[in-house]
């Protein structure tokens, strides 16, 4: 099993979520986060004054999947999060040792 953590633009969340749902990956966790990558932030103008915003709002999408689904899910997220501009995000693939479903006591792949 693998855990995917995708940091993406907030405005792309709907596209990513719907594409994952259509592919059968309905279980996920979404967290609003702030951060920055190599772009280092953006310069915004407010009432004629420039302000550097170094920490930008993003969304972290997390899901645990079977290892055989990693490539297809990464492709789904990447295709739907893509704008072609700096700040599109990153996808991290993390090994998961085990999963337990609290309600039923199921374990492993059955608990996903």
MOPAC internal coordinates of N, CA, C and O (Angstrom, degrees):
PM7 1SCF
backbone

  N    0.0000 0     0.00 0     0.00 0    0    0    0
  C    1.4416 1     0.00 0     0.00 0    1    0    0
  C    1.5231 1   109.10 1     0.00 0    2    1    0
  O    1.2310 1   121.65 1   -28.07 1    3    2    1
  N    1.3223 1   114.45 1   151.93 1    3    2    1
  C    1.4651 1   121.10 1   179.49 1    5    3    2
  C    1.5200 1   109.51 1  -134.39 1    6    5    3
  O    1.2310 1   121.56 1   -30.43 1    7    6    5
  N    1.3145 1   114.61 1   149.57 1    7    6    5
  C    1.4566 1   121.13 1   172.84 1    9    7    6
  C    1.5145 1   107.12 1  -107.53 1   10    9    7
  O    1.2310 1   120.84 1   -51.44 1   11   10    9
  N    1.3303 1   116.00 1   128.56 1   11   10    9
  C    1.4484 1   120.68 1   175.23 1   13   11   10
  C    1.5160 1   108.15 1  -104.43 1   14   13   11
  O    1.2310 1   120.93 1   -49.86 1   15   14   13
  N    1.3184 1   115.82 1   130.14 1   15   14   13
  C    1.4599 1   122.29 1   173.04 1   17   15   14
  C    1.5179 1   106.23 1  -119.33 1   18   17   15
  O    1.2310 1   120.97 1   -61.95 1   19   18   17
  N    1.3160 1   115.75 1   118.05 1   19   18   17
  C    1.4621 1   121.02 1   179.96 1   21   19   18
  C    1.5162 1   108.42 1  -116.47 1   22   21   19
  O    1.2310 1   120.88 1   -55.30 1   23   22   21
  N    1.3211 1   115.92 1   124.70 1   23   22   21
  C    1.4528 1   121.92 1   173.72 1   25   23   22
  C    1.5243 1   106.10 1  -100.70 1   26   25   23
  O    1.2310 1   120.19 1   -64.37 1   27   26   25
  N    1.3405 1   117.25 1   115.63 1   27   26   25
  C    1.4604 1   120.87 1  -173.34 1   29   27   26
  C    1.5300 1   110.35 1  -134.19 1   30   29   27
  O    1.2310 1   121.08 1    -8.32 1   31   30   29
  N    1.3279 1   115.54 1   171.68 1   31   30   29
  C    1.4611 1   121.46 1   175.05 1   33   31   30
  C    1.5265 1   109.32 1   -67.71 1   34   33   31
  O    1.2310 1   120.91 1   -37.59 1   35   34   33
  N    1.3271 1   115.86 1   142.41 1   35   34   33
  C    1.4626 1   120.61 1  -179.79 1   37   35   34
  C    1.5261 1   111.96 1   -57.92 1   38   37   35
  O    1.2310 1   120.58 1   140.36 1   39   38   37
  N    1.3287 1   116.50 1   -39.64 1   39   38   37
  C    1.4590 1   119.73 1  -175.33 1   41   39   38
  C    1.5250 1   113.41 1   -72.55 1   42   41   39
  O    1.2310 1   119.59 1   170.55 1   43   42   41
  N    1.3321 1   118.39 1    -9.45 1   43   42   41
  C    1.4660 1   121.60 1   178.97 1   45   43   42
  C    1.5285 1   112.30 1   -97.54 1   46   45   43
  O    1.2310 1   120.13 1   176.04 1   47   46   45
  N    1.3231 1   117.36 1    -3.96 1   47   46   45
  C    1.4626 1   121.29 1  -176.67 1   49   47   46
  C    1.5252 1   112.48 1   -57.78 1   50   49   47
  O    1.2310 1   119.85 1   134.50 1   51   50   49
  N    1.3132 1   117.90 1   -45.50 1   51   50   49
  C    1.4617 1   120.62 1  -179.07 1   53   51   50
  C    1.5192 1   112.76 1   -58.46 1   54   53   51
  O    1.2310 1   120.65 1   135.60 1   55   54   53
  N    1.3207 1   116.37 1   -44.40 1   55   54   53
  C    1.4648 1   120.30 1   178.74 1   57   55   54
  C    1.5262 1   111.64 1   -63.12 1   58   57   55
  O    1.2310 1   120.60 1   134.94 1   59   58   57
  N    1.3336 1   116.45 1   -45.06 1   59   58   57
  C    1.4633 1   121.26 1  -179.48 1   61   59   58
  C    1.5270 1   110.21 1   -63.91 1   62   61   59
  O    1.2310 1   120.76 1   132.16 1   63   62   61
  N    1.3199 1   116.16 1   -47.84 1   63   62   61
  C    1.4726 1   121.27 1  -178.01 1   65   63   62
  C    1.5279 1   111.06 1   -60.94 1   66   65   63
  O    1.2310 1   120.03 1   134.47 1   67   66   65
  N    1.3282 1   117.54 1   -45.53 1   67   66   65
  C    1.4612 1   120.90 1  -179.70 1   69   67   66
  C    1.5230 1   112.24 1   -65.44 1   70   69   67
  O    1.2310 1   120.16 1   139.67 1   71   70   69
  N    1.3218 1   117.29 1   -40.33 1   71   70   69
  C    1.4670 1   120.82 1   179.12 1   73   71   70
  C    1.5330 1   110.80 1   -66.05 1   74   73   71
  O    1.2310 1   120.44 1   139.63 1   75   74   73
  N    1.3357 1   116.77 1   -40.37 1   75   74   73
  C    1.4640 1   119.66 1   177.23 1   77   75   74
  C    1.5321 1   110.25 1   -64.03 1   78   77   75
  O    1.2310 1   120.31 1   137.53 1   79   78   77
  N    1.3159 1   117.00 1   -42.47 1   79   78   77
  C    1.4611 1   121.92 1   179.71 1   81   79   78
  C    1.5324 1   110.57 1   -60.55 1   82   81   79
  O    1.2310 1   120.56 1   134.19 1   83   82   81
  N    1.3298 1   116.54 1   -45.81 1   83   82   81
  C    1.4636 1   120.99 1  -179.52 1   85   83   82
  C    1.5288 1   111.81 1   -62.79 1   86   85   83
  O    1.2310 1   120.40 1   151.33 1   87   86   85
  N    1.3338 1   116.85 1   -28.67 1   87   86   85
  C    1.4667 1   120.24 1  -179.60 1   89   87   86
  C    1.5265 1   112.18 1   -87.94 1   90   89   87
  O    1.2310 1   120.18 1  -178.31 1   91   90   89
  N    1.3424 1   117.27 1     1.69 1   91   90   89
  C    1.4620 1   120.72 1   177.25 1   93   91   90
  C    1.5097 1   115.12 1    95.27 1   94   93   91
  O    1.2310 1   119.97 1  -174.45 1   95   94   93
  N    1.3235 1   117.66 1     5.55 1   95   94   93
  C    1.4655 1   121.91 1   179.28 1   97   95   94
  C    1.5254 1   108.23 1  -102.50 1   98   97   95
  O    1.2310 1   121.05 1   -92.88 1   99   98   97
  N    1.3324 1   115.60 1    87.12 1   99   98   97
  C    1.4636 1   120.69 1  -172.48 1  101   99   98
  C    1.5317 1   113.02 1   -94.76 1  102  101   99
  O    1.2310 1   120.14 1   157.69 1  103  102  101
  N    1.3199 1   117.33 1   -22.31 1  103  102  101
  C    1.4652 1   120.50 1  -176.82 1  105  103  102
  C    1.5182 1   110.29 1   -88.99 1  106  105  103
  O    1.2310 1   120.73 1   -59.40 1  107  106  105
  N    1.3198 1   116.20 1   120.60 1  107  106  105
  C    1.4562 1   120.32 1   177.55 1  109  107  106
  C    1.5129 1   109.42 1  -157.75 1  110  109  107
  O    1.2310 1   121.22 1   -15.78 1  111  110  109
  N    1.3148 1   115.28 1   164.22 1  111  110  109
  C    1.4550 1   122.58 1   175.84 1  113  111  110
  C    1.5168 1   107.56 1  -122.85 1  114  113  111
  O    1.2310 1   120.65 1   -44.40 1  115  114  113
  N    1.3291 1   116.37 1   135.60 1  115  114  113
  C    1.4591 1   121.84 1  -179.82 1  117  115  114
  C    1.5235 1   108.43 1  -121.62 1  118  117  115
  O    1.2310 1   120.93 1   -49.83 1  119  118  117
  N    1.3154 1   115.83 1   130.17 1  119  118  117
  C    1.4590 1   122.21 1   179.60 1  121  119  118
  C    1.5233 1   108.77 1  -129.86 1  122  121  119
  O    1.2310 1   120.63 1   -46.08 1  123  122  121
  N    1.3376 1   116.40 1   133.92 1  123  122  121
  C    1.4622 1   119.50 1   173.21 1  125  123  122
  C    1.5221 1   107.59 1   -78.89 1  126  125  123
  O    1.2310 1   120.68 1   -52.46 1  127  126  125
  N    1.3220 1   116.30 1   127.54 1  127  126  125
  C    1.4599 1   122.02 1  -178.23 1  129  127  126
  C    1.5212 1   109.22 1  -131.01 1  130  129  127
  O    1.2310 1   120.73 1   -10.31 1  131  130  129
  N    1.3074 1   116.21 1   169.69 1  131  130  129
  C    1.4647 1   121.84 1   173.70 1  133  131  130
  C    1.5110 1   107.95 1  -131.37 1  134  133  131
  O    1.2310 1   120.94 1   -33.99 1  135  134  133
  N    1.3130 1   115.80 1   146.01 1  135  134  133
  C    1.4534 1   119.24 1   179.34 1  137  135  134
  C    1.5091 1   110.48 1  -179.09 1  138  137  135
  O    1.2310 1   121.42 1     8.66 1  139  138  137
  N    1.3156 1   114.88 1  -171.34 1  139  138  137
  C    1.4561 1   120.39 1   176.36 1  141  139  138
  C    1.5096 1   109.00 1  -152.73 1  142  141  139
  O    1.2310 1   121.78 1   -26.00 1  143  142  141
  N    1.2934 1   114.20 1   154.00 1  143  142  141
  C    1.4529 1   121.40 1   177.11 1  145  143  142
  C    1.5052 1   109.50 1  -114.38 1  146  145  143
  O    1.2310 1   121.03 1    30.90 1  147  146  145
  N    1.3162 1   115.63 1  -149.10 1  147  146  145
  C    1.4550 1   120.30 1  -176.94 1  149  147  146
  C    1.5205 1   112.59 1   -68.32 1  150  149  147
  O    1.2310 1   120.24 1   161.99 1  151  150  149
  N    1.3572 1   117.15 1   -18.01 1  151  150  149
  C    1.4618 1   117.86 1   179.66 1  153  151  150
  C    1.5160 1   111.57 1   -68.80 1  154  153  151
  O    1.2310 1   119.53 1   159.36 1  155  154  153
  N    1.3355 1   118.50 1   -20.64 1  155  154  153
  C    1.4618 1   122.02 1   173.84 1  157  155  154
  C    1.5106 1   115.51 1    73.17 1  158  157  155
  O    1.2310 1   119.46 1  -168.02 1  159  158  157
  N    1.3148 1   118.63 1    11.98 1  159  158  157
  C    1.4550 1   120.82 1   178.99 1  161  159  158
  C    1.5180 1   111.62 1   104.71 1  162  161  159
  O    1.2310 1   121.28 1     7.00 1  163  162  161
  N    1.3187 1   115.16 1  -173.00 1  163  162  161
  C    1.4602 1   120.99 1  -177.93 1  165  163  162
  C    1.5182 1   109.73 1  -134.42 1  166  165  163
  O    1.2310 1   120.97 1   -21.97 1  167  166  165
  N    1.3195 1   115.75 1   158.03 1  167  166  165
  C    1.4621 1   121.33 1   175.29 1  169  167  166
  C    1.5216 1   107.31 1  -103.22 1  170  169  167
  O    1.2310 1   120.48 1   -55.26 1  171  170  169
  N    1.3364 1   116.69 1   124.74 1  171  170  169
  C    1.4562 1   121.78 1   178.54 1  173  171  170
  C    1.5172 1   109.25 1  -117.02 1  174  173  171
  O    1.2310 1   121.31 1   -28.79 1  175  174  173
  N    1.3055 1   115.09 1   151.21 1  175  174  173
  C    1.4676 1   120.72 1   176.74 1  177  175  174
  C    1.5211 1   108.68 1  -107.66 1  178  177  175
  O    1.2310 1   121.33 1   -46.42 1  179  178  177
  N    1.3178 1   115.06 1   133.58 1  179  178  177
  C    1.4585 1   121.06 1   176.68 1  181  179  178
  C    1.5127 1   108.04 1  -137.60 1  182  181  179
  O    1.2310 1   120.65 1   -65.62 1  183  182  181
  N    1.3256 1   116.36 1   114.38 1  183  182  181
  C    1.4663 1   123.01 1  -178.77 1  185  183  182
  C    1.5254 1   112.40 1    52.75 1  186  185  183
  O    1.2310 1   121.50 1  -136.14 1  187  186  185
  N    1.3316 1   114.74 1    43.86 1  187  186  185
  C    1.4547 1   120.08 1   176.01 1  189  187  186
  C    1.5177 1   115.54 1    82.14 1  190  189  187
  O    1.2310 1   120.00 1   178.33 1  191  190  189
  N    1.3219 1   117.61 1    -1.67 1  191  190  189
  C    1.4588 1   121.21 1  -179.74 1  193  191  190
  C    1.5263 1   109.75 1  -110.69 1  194  193  191
  O    1.2310 1   120.93 1   -44.31 1  195  194  193
  N    1.3284 1   115.82 1   135.69 1  195  194  193
  C    1.4636 1   120.39 1   177.34 1  197  195  194
  C    1.5193 1   110.36 1   -82.83 1  198  197  195
  O    1.2310 1   121.11 1   -42.88 1  199  198  197
  N    1.3251 1   115.48 1   137.12 1  199  198  197
  C    1.4642 1   122.43 1   175.85 1  201  199  198
  C    1.5204 1   107.98 1  -129.27 1  202  201  199
  O    1.2310 1   120.42 1   -47.59 1  203  202  201
  N    1.3193 1   116.80 1   132.41 1  203  202  201
  C    1.4573 1   121.19 1   176.05 1  205  203  202
  C    1.5213 1   108.13 1   -92.16 1  206  205  203
  O    1.2310 1   121.11 1   -58.98 1  207  206  205
  N    1.3250 1   115.48 1   121.02 1  207  206  205
  C    1.4601 1   121.72 1   176.43 1  209  207  206
  C    1.5275 1   106.39 1  -102.87 1  210  209  207
  O    1.2310 1   120.84 1   -74.27 1  211  210  209
  N    1.3293 1   115.99 1   105.73 1  211  210  209
  C    1.4672 1   120.64 1  -175.42 1  213  211  210
  C    1.5182 1   113.19 1   -88.82 1  214  213  211
  O    1.2310 1   120.22 1   150.56 1  215  214  213
  N    1.3179 1   117.18 1   -29.44 1  215  214  213
  C    1.4540 1   120.93 1  -179.82 1  217  215  214
  C    1.5308 1   107.35 1  -109.53 1  218  217  215
  O    1.2310 1   121.01 1   -64.91 1  219  218  217
  N    1.3359 1   115.68 1   115.09 1  219  218  217
  C    1.4578 1   121.57 1  -172.94 1  221  219  218
  C    1.5260 1   111.90 1  -103.53 1  222  221  219
  O    1.2310 1   119.92 1   -33.89 1  223  222  221
  N    1.3326 1   117.75 1   146.11 1  223  222  221
  C    1.4669 1   119.97 1   176.75 1  225  223  222
  C    1.5243 1   110.41 1   -71.57 1  226  225  223
  O    1.2310 1   121.11 1   -44.67 1  227  226  225
  N    1.3151 1   115.49 1   135.33 1  227  226  225
  C    1.4719 1   123.10 1   178.30 1  229  227  226
  C    1.5246 1   107.88 1  -139.40 1  230  229  227
  O    1.2310 1   120.64 1    -0.74 1  231  230  229
  N    1.3110 1   116.39 1   179.26 1  231  230  229
  C    1.4544 1   122.99 1   175.89 1  233  231  230
  C    1.5178 1   107.53 1  -127.32 1  234  233  231
  O    1.2310 1   120.86 1   -43.99 1  235  234  233
  N    1.3393 1   115.96 1   136.01 1  235  234  233
  C    1.4659 1   120.36 1   174.06 1  237  235  234
  C    1.5250 1   107.88 1  -106.16 1  238  237  235
  O    1.2310 1   121.17 1   -57.07 1  239  238  237
  N    1.3307 1   115.37 1   122.93 1  239  238  237
  C    1.4589 1   122.50 1   177.60 1  241  239  238
  C    1.5266 1   106.84 1  -107.39 1  242  241  239
  O    1.2310 1   120.65 1   -54.30 1  243  242  241
  N    1.3330 1   116.37 1   125.70 1  243  242  241
  C    1.4595 1   121.25 1  -178.92 1  245  243  242
  C    1.5195 1   109.63 1  -122.72 1  246  245  243
  O    1.2310 1   120.54 1   -43.36 1  247  246  245
  N    1.3280 1   116.58 1   136.64 1  247  246  245
  C    1.4471 1   120.86 1   173.13 1  249  247  246
  C    1.5152 1   110.04 1  -152.20 1  250  249  247
  O    1.2310 1   121.16 1   -31.63 1  251  250  249
  N    1.3196 1   115.38 1   148.37 1  251  250  249
  C    1.4583 1   121.91 1   177.13 1  253  251  250
  C    1.5198 1   106.85 1  -107.54 1  254  253  251
  O    1.2310 1   121.12 1   -50.45 1  255  254  253
  N    1.3321 1   115.46 1   129.55 1  255  254  253
  C    1.4602 1   121.19 1  -175.22 1  257  255  254
  C    1.5194 1   110.37 1  -135.79 1  258  257  255
  O    1.2310 1   120.94 1   -13.71 1  259  258  257
  N    1.3240 1   115.81 1   166.29 1  259  258  257
  C    1.4557 1   120.18 1   173.13 1  261  259  258
  C    1.5213 1   109.24 1   -70.95 1  262  261  259
  O    1.2310 1   121.00 1   -32.58 1  263  262  261
  N    1.3142 1   115.69 1   147.42 1  263  262  261
  C    1.4643 1   120.73 1  -175.06 1  265  263  262
  C    1.5264 1   112.83 1   -57.58 1  266  265  263
  O    1.2310 1   120.18 1   146.33 1  267  266  265
  N    1.3233 1   117.27 1   -33.67 1  267  266  265
  C    1.4706 1   120.60 1  -178.51 1  269  267  266
  C    1.5331 1   112.78 1   -66.01 1  270  269  267
  O    1.2310 1   119.90 1   161.65 1  271  270  269
  N    1.3391 1   117.79 1   -18.35 1  271  270  269
  C    1.4592 1   121.98 1  -177.37 1  273  271  270
  C    1.5279 1   113.68 1   -95.19 1  274  273  271
  O    1.2310 1   119.79 1   178.57 1  275  274  273
  N    1.3282 1   118.00 1    -1.43 1  275  274  273
  C    1.4628 1   120.97 1  -172.55 1  277  275  274
  C    1.5236 1   112.40 1   -57.67 1  278  277  275
  O    1.2310 1   119.88 1   127.84 1  279  278  277
  N    1.3234 1   117.83 1   -52.16 1  279  278  277
  C    1.4688 1   119.86 1  -175.78 1  281  279  278
  C    1.5227 1   112.09 1   -61.17 1  282  281  279
  O    1.2310 1   120.24 1   136.61 1  283  282  281
  N    1.3262 1   117.15 1   -43.39 1  283  282  281
  C    1.4709 1   118.91 1  -177.85 1  285  283  282
  C    1.5247 1   111.17 1   -68.10 1  286  285  283
  O    1.2310 1   119.63 1   140.74 1  287  286  285
  N    1.3359 1   118.31 1   -39.26 1  287  286  285
  C    1.4639 1   120.58 1  -179.61 1  289  287  286
  C    1.5305 1   110.50 1   -70.74 1  290  289  287
  O    1.2310 1   119.86 1   139.80 1  291  290  289
  N    1.3139 1   117.88 1   -40.20 1  291  290  289
  C    1.4690 1   120.51 1   175.79 1  293  291  290
  C    1.5258 1   109.72 1   -59.48 1  294  293  291
  O    1.2310 1   120.00 1   137.01 1  295  294  293
  N    1.3310 1   117.61 1   -42.99 1  295  294  293
  C    1.4659 1   120.87 1   179.17 1  297  295  294
  C    1.5264 1   111.77 1   -64.23 1  298  297  295
  O    1.2310 1   120.27 1   139.74 1  299  298  297
  N    1.3301 1   117.09 1   -40.26 1  299  298  297
  C    1.4701 1   121.08 1   178.75 1  301  299  298
  C    1.5301 1   109.80 1   -61.48 1  302  301  299
  O    1.2310 1   120.63 1   132.25 1  303  302  301
  N    1.3273 1   116.40 1   -47.75 1  303  302  301
  C    1.4645 1   119.96 1  -179.39 1  305  303  302
  C    1.5251 1   110.52 1   -63.79 1  306  305  303
  O    1.2310 1   120.63 1   132.20 1  307  306  305
  N    1.3403 1   116.41 1   -47.80 1  307  306  305
  C    1.4660 1   120.74 1  -177.10 1  309  307  306
  C    1.5285 1   111.48 1   -61.38 1  310  309  307
  O    1.2310 1   120.06 1   136.08 1  311  310  309
  N    1.3257 1   117.50 1   -43.92 1  311  310  309
  C    1.4691 1   120.41 1  -178.89 1  313  311  310
  C    1.5220 1   111.87 1   -64.24 1  314  313  311
  O    1.2310 1   120.16 1   141.92 1  315  314  313
  N    1.3180 1   117.30 1   -38.08 1  315  314  313
  C    1.4569 1   120.68 1  -174.96 1  317  315  314
  C    1.5193 1   113.43 1   -88.49 1  318  317  315
  O    1.2310 1   119.75 1   162.74 1  319  318  317
  N    1.3251 1   118.08 1   -17.26 1  319  318  317
  C    1.4590 1   121.49 1   177.24 1  321  319  318
  C    1.5274 1   111.61 1   -91.90 1  322  321  319
  O    1.2310 1   119.97 1   167.98 1  323  322  321
  N    1.3151 1   117.67 1   -12.02 1  323  322  321
  C    1.4613 1   123.15 1  -172.91 1  325  323  322
  C    1.5259 1   113.01 1   -71.98 1  326  325  323
  O    1.2310 1   120.92 1   -49.83 1  327  326  325
  N    1.3308 1   115.84 1   130.17 1  327  326  325
  C    1.4672 1   121.90 1   169.49 1  329  327  326
  C    1.5212 1   110.47 1  -122.59 1  330  329  327
  O    1.2310 1   120.56 1   161.87 1  331  330  329
  N    1.3298 1   116.54 1   -18.13 1  331  330  329
  C    1.4534 1   120.87 1  -177.28 1  333  331  330
  C    1.5127 1   113.93 1    88.59 1  334  333  331
  O    1.2310 1   120.66 1  -178.97 1  335  334  333
  N    1.3344 1   116.34 1     1.03 1  335  334  333
  C    1.4592 1   121.00 1  -179.48 1  337  335  334
  C    1.5257 1   109.91 1  -107.53 1  338  337  335
  O    1.2310 1   119.97 1   -23.90 1  339  338  337
  N    1.3443 1   117.67 1   156.10 1  339  338  337
  C    1.4647 1   119.14 1   175.20 1  341  339  338
  C    1.5313 1   110.26 1   -56.56 1  342  341  339
  O    1.2310 1   121.23 1   -39.80 1  343  342  341
  N    1.3252 1   115.25 1   140.20 1  343  342  341
  C    1.4535 1   119.71 1   179.60 1  345  343  342
  C    1.5153 1   113.85 1    99.87 1  346  345  343
  O    1.2310 1   119.94 1  -170.84 1  347  346  345
  N    1.3371 1   117.72 1     9.16 1  347  346  345
  C    1.4659 1   120.34 1   178.26 1  349  347  346
  C    1.5306 1   112.06 1   -64.68 1  350  349  347
  O    1.2310 1   120.02 1   153.79 1  351  350  349
  N    1.3251 1   117.57 1   -26.21 1  351  350  349
  C    1.4602 1   119.46 1   173.77 1  353  351  350
  C    1.5141 1   114.47 1   118.92 1  354  353  351
  O    1.2310 1   122.07 1     9.10 1  355  354  353
  N    1.3202 1   113.64 1  -170.90 1  355  354  353
  C    1.4672 1   122.63 1  -179.03 1  357  355  354
  C    1.5166 1   108.45 1  -141.40 1  358  357  355
  O    1.2310 1   120.92 1   -24.43 1  359  358  357
  N    1.3398 1   115.84 1   155.57 1  359  358  357
  C    1.4646 1   122.26 1   174.40 1  361  359  358
  C    1.5203 1   107.07 1  -125.17 1  362  361  359
  O    1.2310 1   120.87 1   -53.44 1  363  362  361
  N    1.3237 1   115.94 1   126.56 1  363  362  361
  C    1.4597 1   122.05 1   179.25 1  365  363  362
  C    1.5246 1   108.99 1  -109.60 1  366  365  363
  O    1.2310 1   120.52 1   -44.28 1  367  366  365
  N    1.3260 1   116.61 1   135.72 1  367  366  365
  C    1.4638 1   122.28 1   177.26 1  369  367  366
  C    1.5273 1   107.16 1  -111.86 1  370  369  367
  O    1.2310 1   121.19 1   -59.54 1  371  370  369
  N    1.3369 1   115.32 1   120.46 1  371  370  369
  C    1.4638 1   121.65 1  -171.91 1  373  371  370
  C    1.5287 1   109.09 1  -124.44 1  374  373  371
  O    1.2310 1   119.50 1   -47.23 1  375  374  373
  N    1.3373 1   118.56 1   132.77 1  375  374  373
  C    1.4686 1   119.46 1   177.70 1  377  375  374
  C    1.5285 1   111.25 1   -66.89 1  378  377  375
  O    1.2310 1   121.24 1   -37.27 1  379  378  377
  N    1.3363 1   115.23 1   142.73 1  379  378  377
  C    1.4616 1   122.02 1   176.57 1  381  379  378
  C    1.5221 1   107.34 1  -118.19 1  382  381  379
  O    1.2310 1   121.15 1   -56.88 1  383  382  381
  N    1.3055 1   115.40 1   123.12 1  383  382  381
  C    1.4622 1   120.39 1  -177.38 1  385  383  382
  C    1.5218 1   112.31 1   -73.75 1  386  385  383
  O    1.2310 1   120.08 1   136.56 1  387  386  385
  N    1.3227 1   117.44 1   -43.44 1  387  386  385
  C    1.4569 1   120.26 1  -178.55 1  389  387  386
  C    1.5190 1   109.61 1  -161.50 1  390  389  387
  O    1.2310 1   120.59 1   -18.89 1  391  390  389
  N    1.3270 1   116.48 1   161.11 1  391  390  389
  C    1.4577 1   123.36 1   177.94 1  393  391  390
  C    1.5185 1   108.08 1  -134.92 1  394  393  391
  O    1.2310 1   120.46 1   -41.64 1  395  394  393
  N    1.3182 1   116.72 1   138.36 1  395  394  393
  C    1.4600 1   122.61 1   176.58 1  397  395  394
  C    1.5168 1   108.77 1  -124.57 1  398  397  395
  O    1.2310 1   120.49 1   -48.83 1  399  398  397
  N    1.3255 1   116.67 1   131.17 1  399  398  397
  C    1.4682 1   120.26 1   173.32 1  401  399  398
  C    1.5181 1   107.37 1   -94.18 1  402  401  399
  O    1.2310 1   120.92 1   -61.96 1  403  402  401
  N    1.3067 1   115.84 1   118.04 1  403  402  401
  C    1.4610 1   122.27 1  -173.86 1  405  403  402
  C    1.5285 1   111.23 1   -61.45 1  406  405  403
  O    1.2310 1   120.01 1   133.31 1  407  406  405
  N    1.3168 1   117.59 1   -46.69 1  407  406  405
  C    1.4648 1   121.39 1  -173.91 1  409  407  406
  C    1.5185 1   113.41 1   -62.56 1  410  409  407
  O    1.2310 1   120.03 1   137.54 1  411  410  409
  N    1.3428 1   117.55 1   -42.46 1  411  410  409
  C    1.4667 1   120.52 1  -172.76 1  413  411  410
  C    1.5205 1   114.20 1  -107.19 1  414  413  411
  O    1.2310 1   120.68 1   163.31 1  415  414  413
  N    1.3231 1   116.31 1   -16.69 1  415  414  413
  C    1.4700 1   119.35 1  -175.87 1  417  415  414
  C    1.5120 1   113.11 1    83.18 1  418  417  415
  O    1.2310 1   119.90 1  -176.60 1  419  418  417
  N    1.3410 1   117.80 1     3.40 1  419  418  417
  C    1.4686 1   120.23 1   177.73 1  421  419  418
  C    1.5086 1   109.54 1   -63.10 1  422  421  419
  O    1.2310 1   121.93 1   -24.24 1  423  422  421
  N    1.3342 1   113.91 1   155.76 1  423  422  421
  C    1.4547 1   120.06 1  -175.20 1  425  423  422
  C    1.5152 1   109.97 1  -139.45 1  426  425  423
  O    1.2310 1   120.55 1   -28.89 1  427  426  425
  N    1.3260 1   116.56 1   151.11 1  427  426  425
  C    1.4699 1   121.10 1   176.66 1  429  427  426
  C    1.5175 1   112.19 1    73.74 1  430  429  427
  O    1.2310 1   120.60 1    33.93 1  431  430  429
  N    1.3310 1   116.46 1  -146.07 1  431  430  429
  C    1.4660 1   121.90 1  -175.76 1  433  431  430
  C    1.5235 1   112.68 1   -58.54 1  434  433  431
  O    1.2310 1   120.01 1   148.12 1  435  434  433
  N    1.3272 1   117.59 1   -31.88 1  435  434  433
  C    1.4694 1   120.15 1   179.27 1  437  435  434
  C    1.5307 1   111.53 1   -66.23 1  438  437  435
  O    1.2310 1   120.05 1   156.72 1  439  438  437
  N    1.3105 1   117.52 1   -23.28 1  439  438  437
  C    1.4679 1   121.94 1  -178.28 1  441  439  438
  C    1.5220 1   113.04 1   -85.49 1  442  441  439
  O    1.2310 1   120.41 1   170.33 1  443  442  441
  N    1.3246 1   116.81 1    -9.67 1  443  442  441
  C    1.4683 1   119.07 1   179.36 1  445  443  442
  C    1.4668 1   105.88 1   -72.92 1  446  445  443
  O    1.2310 1   120.10 1   180.00 1  447  446  445

